[in-house]
Amino acid sequence: MYSNTCIIEGRSLPAPGFPVKAHRAPKAGPGCSEGAPKSARRIPEGARRRVGGVTAAGPTAARPSEHRMNSRPTVSVLGLGNLGRAVAERFLEAGYPVTVWNRSPERAERLRAGGAAVAAGPAAAVAASELVVTVLLDHPAVREVLGGAAAELEGRTVLNLSSGTPEQAGELASWAAGRGAAFLAGAVLAVPQTVGTAEALTQVSGDTAAFERYRAVLDRLGTVRYAGAGPELASAYDVAVLAGMYGMFSGFFQSLALAEASGITAAEITELLVPWLAGAAAVLPLFAGEADAREYATETSNLNINRAGLAAILDSGRTRGVPDDLLAPLLARLDRQVEDGYGRESLARVAETFR
């Protein structure tokens, strides 16, 4: 599952640093075109014929099952947005036979030049490989694309890196199983530019045997963590992590508005905000321990103190016309805790208002 972190892909982050190399192209499945240069595919004159719209060598075109017997796993990537293209490039660089498909075929051209086969449609892409990686916008898009290739899924493994909920991951796993396919759900917690580096964390859950079978392939994405056999687990981690990210962004936007109301530029306040937030984040493991133990005794910054501080921040904004709708719900939760007699306990006790 793609974690929507592409919203910050404008950061200047280093690319992995090595070009996509042309590899010997795999014999393409139905509807695919081989993408390697002619020099990399020396097929004797007269040995070519057309099979299902594909140029094939010898009397018959190779099927994915034949590749399993004598070469590295074949991989198809469906969806070539910023993340999907980065994923396909990492697999190509590692020497895996890669087939790609995208609704807008021009996005496949760079990958074709790097050695990928380009499929004419989703069914051809699924038929071409034993590992099928979907990197699409959302769950409905995945169902639509794979639905058109359902007849080709038997015996394959689907790794879904598209955004979605835990419930959608469970539903997709059941749907795939009904068509004879193993299923893995993945969540890439990284911007596309870092895919393939140690910075890029991919959470994977689902079929344990399939994960072990393709672990070496998945390792090309960066740091890979197996979350467990439940197909919904990768998405559960994903939405929880992203909730924290969007909460941070909410505070950031409120900060910019308050600063601007006093004539302070966004750049000026951000220069102070970044180190402040980095320091504040250090308390999160302590809060997590308190929330797990449900014990909130503290001698430092308690709910009374934080409630008074947040109320002052929102009052300050209102007097200058700054909306409070992003942080007002948090103040309401602090108010309830103080009213219930927990004012001297840790700020982490706000977690109880969600239980």
Secondary structure, 3 states (H helix, E strand, C coil): CECCHHHHCCCCCCCCCCCCCCCCCCCCCCCEECCCCHHHCCCCCCCEEEECCEEEECCCCCCHHHHHHHCCCCEEEECCCHHHHHHHHHHHHCCCCEEEECCCHHHHHHHHHCCCEEECCHHHHHHHCCEEEECCCCHHHHHHHHHCCHHHCCCCEEEECCCCCHHHHHHHHHHHHCCCCEEEEEEEECCHHHCCCCCCEEEEEECHHHHHHCHHHHHHHCEEEEEECCCCHHHHHHHHHHHHHHHHHHHHHHHHHHHHHCCCCHHHHHHHHHHHHHHHHCCHHHHHHHHHHCCCCCCCCEHHHHHHHHHHHHHHHHHCCCCCCCCHHHHHHHHHHHHCCCCCCEHHHHHHHHC
